[in-house]
Amino acid sequence: MRYEIRIDGHMSTTLAAAFPELDHVVMSGQTVLFGPVVDEAQLYGLLERCQSLGLRVVEMRQVPE
């Protein structure tokens, strides 16, 4: 499964490095993290990491392969 997680604001390179398993792009005032997620445990782990870093998740969705 591939997921896209939209974060409010621009993440620094250092902060984006906290998500080595995902690619990222900055656009329209948001940072979009995207890539493969193997299961729900990994997905919840990514969301927990966002929360612990103080990131505001605007949207999360599964995208076609």
Sequence and secondary structure as in RCSB ss.txt:
>XXXX:A:sequence
MRYEIRIDGHMSTTLAAAFPELDHVVMSGQTVLFGPVVDEAQLYGLLERCQSLGLRVVEMRQVPE
>XXXX:A:secstr
 EEEEEEES   HHHHTT TTSEEEEETTEEEEEEE  SHHHHHHHHHHHHHTT  EEEEEEE  
